[in-house]
Structure formats: C-alpha cells, structure tokens
Amino acid sequence: MNRRVAGFCVAVLLATVGPAIAEANALPICIEDNHAGTFYWLAQHIDLDRASTLVLFDAHSDASGIFDSDKIRDVLRNVASREDRLALLDRWRSHGVV
C-alpha cells in the first residue's frame, strides 16, 4: 500500500470513528501488507474477552476463514501471561499457523 492510499485510509478511519476516539481517548491502528500480519497484531493487542469492532480497508476481498479458528481463539484466551501469549504467537508465526 503506498503512503498516499494509507494516509487516505487513516483519514477516513479517523473521520468515521471520531466519537469513539473522544470516548475512548485511544484508537489502535494497524497498517499491514497481509492478513496474517494483521491477525498477529490483533492477537497481541486486543482484549479477547471484550467486544471490538474491526474496520478493514482492503483493495480486494481475498480473506478466507482461519482453519479451526475456534481452537485458535481458545488457545489464545488460555495463556497464563502476556509473555506466554507473545511466545505462542512467535511460534505460530515461525510455523505459518495463520
């Protein structure tokens, strides 16, 4: 994604969720070049037990479901600590789990 397109996407995102920013004082933004990278960022930064809204800007629809995604969510929720979650995600990334 070139910088101009990325900048436009961020501007649209900020204009769309202005009230949410005022309410929450923070809006995490991740710009990635592939869906797997986005998954790992989300898995590291969001509270899996709290409802979240994901806004995806993409040039094309090539996303597919993650095989056995319920199992992946359960494993992510049942780690003992943040450090254990990061180690798990590093292992998954090196083995191409997602």
N, CA and C atoms as an extended XYZ file, in Angstrom:
294
Properties=species:S:1:pos:R:3:atomname:S:1:resname:S:1:resid:I:1 pbc="F F F"
N         0.860       -1.170        0.000 N   MET     1
C         0.000        0.000        0.000 CA  MET     1
C         0.901        1.225        0.000 C   MET     1
N         0.663        2.155       -0.924 N   ASN     2
C         1.518        3.335       -0.936 CA  ASN     2
C         1.090        4.321        0.140 C   ASN     2
N         1.964        5.276        0.434 N   ARG     3
C         1.708        6.213        1.541 CA  ARG     3
C         0.461        7.055        1.324 C   ARG     3
N         0.206        7.434        0.088 N   ARG     4
C        -0.972        8.256       -0.192 CA  ARG     4
C        -2.255        7.495        0.137 C   ARG     4
N        -2.332        6.248       -0.304 N   VAL     5
C        -3.507        5.419       -0.021 CA  VAL     5
C        -3.612        5.168        1.480 C   VAL     5
N        -2.488        4.852        2.127 N   ALA     6
C        -2.503        4.607        3.575 CA  ALA     6
C        -2.975        5.850        4.320 C   ALA     6
N        -2.482        7.008        3.921 N   GLY     7
C        -2.899        8.260        4.561 CA  GLY     7
C        -4.386        8.515        4.387 C   GLY     7
N        -4.895        8.256        3.184 N   PHE     8
C        -6.326        8.411        2.937 CA  PHE     8
C        -7.127        7.461        3.820 C   PHE     8
N        -6.681        6.207        3.923 N   CYS     9
C        -7.390        5.221        4.747 CA  CYS     9
C        -7.441        5.662        6.203 C   CYS     9
N        -6.331        6.152        6.706 N   VAL    10
C        -6.296        6.625        8.095 CA  VAL    10
C        -7.221        7.817        8.264 C   VAL    10
N        -7.222        8.740        7.299 N   ALA    11
C        -8.101        9.911        7.382 CA  ALA    11
C        -9.562        9.500        7.395 C   ALA    11
N        -9.940        8.558        6.537 N   VAL    12
C       -11.325        8.075        6.503 CA  VAL    12
C       -11.669        7.398        7.823 C   VAL    12
N       -10.755        6.592        8.319 N   LEU    13
C       -10.982        5.896        9.589 CA  LEU    13
C       -11.190        6.899       10.713 C   LEU    13
N       -10.344        7.909       10.808 N   LEU    14
C       -10.467        8.900       11.878 CA  LEU    14
C       -11.757        9.702       11.757 C   LEU    14
N       -12.148       10.047       10.548 N   ALA    15
C       -13.388       10.791       10.355 CA  ALA    15
C       -14.602        9.947       10.706 C   ALA    15
N       -14.520        8.653       10.442 N   THR    16
C       -15.639        7.746       10.682 CA  THR    16
C       -15.849        7.473       12.164 C   THR    16
N       -14.782        7.367       12.906 N   VAL    17
C       -14.906        6.949       14.307 CA  VAL    17
C       -14.583        8.075       15.278 C   VAL    17
N       -14.745        9.318       14.850 N   GLY    18
C       -14.460       10.465       15.713 CA  GLY    18
C       -15.072       10.369       17.101 C   GLY    18
N       -16.381       10.055       17.230 N   PRO    19
C       -16.980        9.945       18.566 CA  PRO    19
C       -16.327        8.856       19.423 C   PRO    19
N       -15.932        7.774       18.814 N   ALA    20
C       -15.288        6.693       19.578 CA  ALA    20
C       -13.946        7.147       20.130 C   ALA    20
N       -13.223        7.953       19.365 N   ILE    21
C       -11.930        8.456       19.834 CA  ILE    21
C       -12.131        9.341       21.049 C   ILE    21
N       -13.100       10.235       20.979 N   ALA    22
C       -13.359       11.127       22.107 CA  ALA    22
C       -13.733       10.335       23.354 C   ALA    22
N       -14.480        9.261       23.167 N   GLU    23
C       -14.926        8.445       24.288 CA  GLU    23
C       -13.803        7.605       24.868 C   GLU    23
N       -13.011        6.991       24.035 N   ALA    24
C       -12.008        6.037       24.494 CA  ALA    24
C       -10.632        6.662       24.683 C   ALA    24
N       -10.390        7.846       24.137 N   ASN    25
C        -9.094        8.510       24.186 CA  ASN    25
C        -7.996        7.771       23.449 C   ASN    25
N        -8.303        6.686       22.785 N   ALA    26
C        -7.286        5.954       22.034 CA  ALA    26
C        -7.954        5.098       20.968 C   ALA    26
N        -7.311        5.023       19.829 N   LEU    27
C        -7.792        4.165       18.761 CA  LEU    27
C        -6.583        3.481       18.152 C   LEU    27
N        -6.432        2.188       18.400 N   PRO    28
C        -5.283        1.499       17.812 CA  PRO    28
C        -5.464        1.354       16.311 C   PRO    28
N        -4.394        1.622       15.571 N   ILE    29
C        -4.417        1.498       14.119 CA  ILE    29
C        -3.254        0.617       13.706 C   ILE    29
N        -3.545       -0.331       12.851 N   CYS    30
C        -2.519       -1.227       12.325 CA  CYS    30
C        -2.581       -1.183       10.813 C   CYS    30
N        -1.458       -0.891       10.172 N   ILE    31
C        -1.388       -0.936        8.712 CA  ILE    31
C        -0.445       -2.075        8.363 C   ILE    31
N        -0.962       -3.065        7.670 N   GLU    32
C        -0.215       -4.286        7.354 CA  GLU    32
C        -0.267       -4.555        5.869 C   GLU    32
N         0.650       -5.388        5.406 N   ASP    33
C         0.630       -5.734        3.992 CA  ASP    33
C         0.021       -7.110        3.739 C   ASP    33
N        -0.422       -7.798        4.804 N   ASN    34
C        -1.105       -9.078        4.598 CA  ASN    34
C        -2.014       -9.382        5.776 C   ASN    34
N        -2.989      -10.254        5.564 N   HIS    35
C        -3.978      -10.556        6.594 CA  HIS    35
C        -3.368      -11.292        7.779 C   HIS    35
N        -2.390      -12.146        7.542 N   ALA    36
C        -1.762      -12.876        8.645 CA  ALA    36
C        -1.066      -11.910        9.590 C   ALA    36
N        -0.397      -10.914        9.043 N   GLY    37
C         0.254       -9.915        9.891 CA  GLY    37
C        -0.748       -9.180       10.759 C   GLY    37
N        -1.898       -8.876       10.184 N   THR    38
C        -2.962       -8.217       10.952 CA  THR    38
C        -3.450       -9.116       12.078 C   THR    38
N        -3.604      -10.406       11.805 N   PHE    39
C        -4.032      -11.336       12.850 CA  PHE    39
C        -3.079      -11.292       14.035 C   PHE    39
N        -1.774      -11.368       13.763 N   TYR    40
C        -0.801      -11.382       14.858 CA  TYR    40
C        -0.830      -10.073       15.639 C   TYR    40
N        -1.007       -8.943       14.950 N   TRP    41
C        -1.091       -7.664       15.647 CA  TRP    41
C        -2.318       -7.638       16.562 C   TRP    41
N        -3.465       -8.073       16.031 N   LEU    42
C        -4.683       -8.097       16.839 CA  LEU    42
C        -4.538       -9.026       18.033 C   LEU    42
N        -3.962      -10.209       17.811 N   ALA    43
C        -3.808      -11.186       18.890 CA  ALA    43
C        -2.905      -10.663       19.998 C   ALA    43
N        -1.978       -9.784       19.660 N   GLN    44
C        -1.077       -9.223       20.662 CA  GLN    44
C        -1.666       -8.025       21.389 C   GLN    44
N        -2.619       -7.327       20.773 N   HIS    45
C        -3.029       -6.034       21.313 CA  HIS    45
C        -4.476       -5.904       21.768 C   HIS    45
N        -5.355       -6.817       21.410 N   ILE    46
C        -6.747       -6.622       21.817 CA  ILE    46
C        -7.104       -7.557       22.967 C   ILE    46
N        -8.080       -7.143       23.739 N   ASP    47
C        -8.626       -7.960       24.819 CA  ASP    47
C        -9.642       -8.904       24.183 C   ASP    47
N        -9.334      -10.198       24.184 N   LEU    48
C       -10.181      -11.174       23.500 CA  LEU    48
C       -11.533      -11.379       24.171 C   LEU    48
N       -11.675      -10.905       25.401 N   ASP    49
C       -12.937      -11.057       26.110 CA  ASP    49
C       -13.780       -9.785       26.071 C   ASP    49
N       -13.345       -8.812       25.306 N   ARG    50
C       -14.076       -7.551       25.175 CA  ARG    50
C       -14.523       -7.393       23.724 C   ARG    50
N       -15.736       -6.948       23.533 N   ALA    51
C       -16.240       -6.743       22.170 CA  ALA    51
C       -15.412       -5.673       21.470 C   ALA    51
N       -15.064       -5.928       20.224 N   SER    52
C       -14.283       -4.978       19.434 CA  SER    52
C       -14.901       -4.863       18.047 C   SER    52
N       -14.693       -3.732       17.426 N   THR    53
C       -15.136       -3.533       16.062 CA  THR    53
C       -13.898       -3.391       15.199 C   THR    53
N       -13.824       -4.181       14.156 N   LEU    54
C       -12.697       -4.145       13.232 CA  LEU    54
C       -13.144       -3.455       11.958 C   LEU    54
N       -12.392       -2.444       11.546 N   VAL    55
C       -12.657       -1.758       10.297 CA  VAL    55
C       -11.505       -2.111        9.367 C   VAL    55
N       -11.811       -2.791        8.267 N   LEU    56
C       -10.791       -3.244        7.329 CA  LEU    56
C       -10.912       -2.468        6.024 C   LEU    56
N        -9.816       -1.832        5.626 N   PHE    57
C        -9.726       -1.207        4.313 CA  PHE    57
C        -8.839       -2.123        3.487 C   PHE    57
N        -9.351       -2.610        2.392 N   ASP    58
C        -8.601       -3.546        1.568 CA  ASP    58
C        -8.956       -3.294        0.116 C   ASP    58
N        -7.981       -3.466       -0.742 N   ALA    59
C        -8.203       -3.239       -2.166 CA  ALA    59
C        -8.990       -4.366       -2.816 C   ALA    59
N        -8.984       -5.520       -2.199 N   HIS    60
C        -9.687       -6.666       -2.775 CA  HIS    60
C       -10.077       -7.634       -1.672 C   HIS    60
N       -11.014       -8.478       -1.964 N   SER    61
C       -11.512       -9.420       -0.961 CA  SER    61
C       -10.882      -10.784       -1.187 C   SER    61
N        -9.769      -11.038       -0.527 N   ASP    62
C        -9.117      -12.338       -0.646 CA  ASP    62
C        -8.986      -13.019        0.715 C   ASP    62
N        -9.649      -12.478        1.719 N   ALA    63
C        -9.566      -13.062        3.059 CA  ALA    63
C       -10.373      -14.349        3.108 C   ALA    63
N        -9.843      -15.312        3.787 N   SER    64
C       -10.568      -16.564        3.987 CA  SER    64
C       -10.573      -16.873        5.474 C   SER    64
N       -11.457      -17.750        5.883 N   GLY    65
C       -11.532      -18.112        7.285 CA  GLY    65
C       -10.281      -18.855        7.743 C   GLY    65
N        -9.930      -18.678        8.995 N   ILE    66
C        -8.795      -19.397        9.570 CA  ILE    66
C        -9.257      -20.801        9.910 C   ILE    66
N        -8.519      -21.786        9.472 N   PHE    67
C        -8.865      -23.170        9.771 CA  PHE    67
C        -8.893      -23.370       11.273 C   PHE    67
N        -9.976      -23.951       11.775 N   ASP    68
C       -10.128      -24.257       13.192 CA  ASP    68
C        -9.978      -23.008       14.070 C   ASP    68
N       -10.621      -21.900       13.658 N   SER    69
C       -10.460      -20.629       14.361 CA  SER    69
C       -10.959      -20.673       15.801 C   SER    69
N       -11.962      -21.509       16.108 N   ASP    70
C       -12.413      -21.620       17.498 CA  ASP    70
C       -11.305      -22.146       18.396 C   ASP    70
N       -10.569      -23.129       17.901 N   LYS    71
C        -9.453      -23.684       18.674 CA  LYS    71
C        -8.367      -22.628       18.884 C   LYS    71
N        -8.073      -21.860       17.832 N   ILE    72
C        -7.060      -20.806       17.939 CA  ILE    72
C        -7.482      -19.770       18.981 C   ILE    72
N        -8.746      -19.340       18.953 N   ARG    73
C        -9.240      -18.377       19.947 CA  ARG    73
C        -9.131      -18.942       21.355 C   ARG    73
N        -9.508      -20.215       21.543 N   ASP    74
C        -9.433      -20.827       22.871 CA  ASP    74
C        -8.003      -20.865       23.389 C   ASP    74
N        -7.077      -21.242       22.529 N   VAL    75
C        -5.673      -21.303       22.949 CA  VAL    75
C        -5.176      -19.907       23.320 C   VAL    75
N        -5.527      -18.885       22.532 N   LEU    76
C        -5.104      -17.517       22.842 CA  LEU    76
C        -5.667      -17.029       24.171 C   LEU    76
N        -6.899      -17.398       24.465 N   ARG    77
C        -7.532      -16.953       25.711 CA  ARG    77
C        -6.973      -17.652       26.943 C   ARG    77
N        -6.384      -18.823       26.769 N   ASN    78
C        -5.975      -19.628       27.916 CA  ASN    78
C        -4.474      -19.638       28.178 C   ASN    78
N        -3.782      -18.595       27.766 N   VAL    79
C        -2.368      -18.482       28.113 CA  VAL    79
C        -2.255      -17.883       29.512 C   VAL    79
N        -1.166      -18.194       30.196 N   ALA    80
C        -1.001      -17.767       31.588 CA  ALA    80
C        -0.640      -16.290       31.721 C   ALA    80
N         0.040      -15.733       30.712 N   SER    81
C         0.504      -14.348       30.830 CA  SER    81
C         0.677      -13.732       29.447 C   SER    81
N         0.904      -12.433       29.444 N   ARG    82
C         1.172      -11.733       28.182 CA  ARG    82
C         2.439      -12.287       27.525 C   ARG    82
N         3.444      -12.582       28.333 N   GLU    83
C         4.693      -13.129       27.801 CA  GLU    83
C         4.455      -14.487       27.136 C   GLU    83
N         3.608      -15.322       27.770 N   ASP    84
C         3.280      -16.622       27.177 CA  ASP    84
C         2.537      -16.447       25.855 C   ASP    84
N         1.647      -15.436       25.786 N   ARG    85
C         0.918      -15.178       24.539 CA  ARG    85
C         1.888      -14.763       23.435 C   ARG    85
N         2.839      -13.881       23.770 N   LEU    86
C         3.810      -13.439       22.771 CA  LEU    86
C         4.676      -14.596       22.288 C   LEU    86
N         5.074      -15.483       23.201 N   ALA    87
C         5.873      -16.657       22.814 CA  ALA    87
C         5.056      -17.575       21.901 C   ALA    87
N         3.791      -17.776       22.244 N   LEU    88
C         2.906      -18.602       21.424 CA  LEU    88
C         2.770      -18.013       20.022 C   LEU    88
N         2.544      -16.707       19.934 N   LEU    89
C         2.394      -16.050       18.638 CA  LEU    89
C         3.686      -16.129       17.824 C   LEU    89
N         4.823      -16.002       18.492 N   ASP    90
C         6.110      -16.153       17.781 CA  ASP    90
C         6.244      -17.556       17.191 C   ASP    90
N         5.853      -18.570       17.969 N   ARG    91
C         5.909      -19.956       17.461 CA  ARG    91
C         4.970      -20.127       16.273 C   ARG    91
N         3.746      -19.620       16.411 N   TRP    92
C         2.780      -19.738       15.320 CA  TRP    92
C         3.295      -19.050       14.068 C   TRP    92
N         3.852      -17.838       14.232 N   ARG    93
C         4.343      -17.086       13.072 CA  ARG    93
C         5.474      -17.837       12.383 C   ARG    93
N         6.398      -18.404       13.168 N   SER    94
C         7.532      -19.117       12.557 CA  SER    94
C         7.115      -20.405       11.869 C   SER    94
N         5.957      -20.981       12.286 N   HIS    95
C         5.466      -22.218       11.671 CA  HIS    95
C         4.326      -21.982       10.674 C   HIS    95
N         3.958      -20.707       10.452 N   GLY    96
C         2.911      -20.405        9.474 CA  GLY    96
C         1.532      -20.906        9.865 C   GLY    96
N         1.216      -20.880       11.160 N   VAL    97
C        -0.085      -21.361       11.623 CA  VAL    97
C        -1.222      -20.542       11.020 C   VAL    97
N        -1.039      -19.253       10.932 N   VAL    98
C        -2.067      -18.374       10.360 CA  VAL    98
C        -1.593      -17.886        9.012 C   VAL    98
